[in-house]
Amino acid sequence: MAAIFHTYKHNIIDAIDLNFVKSVTALKSVIDLKAQANFINVDDTDYEDPEDPIGASTFTFDNQSKAYFVQGSIRPSFVNSMFFQNLEFALRYSKMETPEGALWETSQ
């Protein structure tokens, strides 16, 4: 399943979601793979410099953010043990980048 969203005016937001689920009888498990990516682009504008005590100077920055994640999991749903049937083992990697020069700048 994939979904792409666009908002056009002064802001552009793009997103895509992917999801894949498959029963694998050889592993007696269900495999679940997911991924998502988000891209946000907001028009540049002038902001008051918070470090200027009189508010006379401004600054601007390239107001773009990105975030994504990938995730994989396995659930041993078809094994004989009820305990293991109720467990799910998952790995996830994610990253987020906010605008460089913004007060909320981060890259994690």
N, C-alpha and C positions, 0 to 999 in steps of 0.2 A: 504494500500500500504506500503510495506517495502522495504528498500534498504540497502544493506551492501556492503561497499567498503574496499578493502584491498590493500595496497601497500607494497610489500616485497622487501627489500634490506637492508637498514640500518634504515629505519623508518617504523613504523607500524601505520596506521591510520584506525580506525574502526568507523563506524557511522551507526546508524539505525534511520529511520524516520517512524513514524506511523501517519496515518490520518484516521479519521472516521467521515462521515457526514451522518446525517439521518433527514428526515422530520418526525416530530412528530405531527400528526393531532390533538391529544388530547390537545396539548399545543399551537396549531396554530403557530408552530415555526420550525426552522431548528437548530439542535444541531450539533456543530462542535467540535471534540476533536482532539488534536494534541500532539505529543510527539517526542522528538529527544534526542539522546545521542551520544556524540563524545568522543573517547578515542585516545590519541596520545602518542606514545612511540618512542622517538628518542634515538639513541645510546648515551651512556655516552662518554664524551670526556673531556679533560683537558682544562680549560679556564684560561687565565691570570687573576690574582687577581687585580681588579681595585683599591684596596686600597694599593697595594704595589707600591711605587713610582719608583722602579728600574725594576719592572716586572720580578723578579726572582721567585716568588712563583705562584703556580697555584691552582685551586680548581676544583672539579667536583661535580655533583649532579645527582640524579635519575631523568632524563629528561622525566617526564610523565605529561600530562595534561588531565583533564576531564571537560566536560561541558554537561549540559543537561537542558531541559525545558519540562514542561507539560502545556497545555493550554486548556481551555474549553470556549466555547461561545454559546450564544443562540441569535437567530435573529427571532423576531416575524413576520415572512414574510407573514403569512396568516391571520392577523388581519385586521379589516376594516380601520383602521387609516393609511393613507399614511405616516404620521410622524413616527409612531412606526415601520412600515414596513422597514424604512430606518435606524433604530437603530440596533446596535449589542452590547450586553453586554458580556464582556470577562474578564476572570481571567487568570493570567499567573504566574508561579513560575519557576525561573531559578537559576542555580548554576554553578559556574566556579571555578576550582582549577588548578592553574599552579604549576610548579615544586617547591618543597620546597628546599630552598637554592639558587634558581636562582635569578638574579637581578630583574626579573620581577615577583617574587613570589606574589601571591594573592589568596585569598579564599573569594569569594563573592557570 
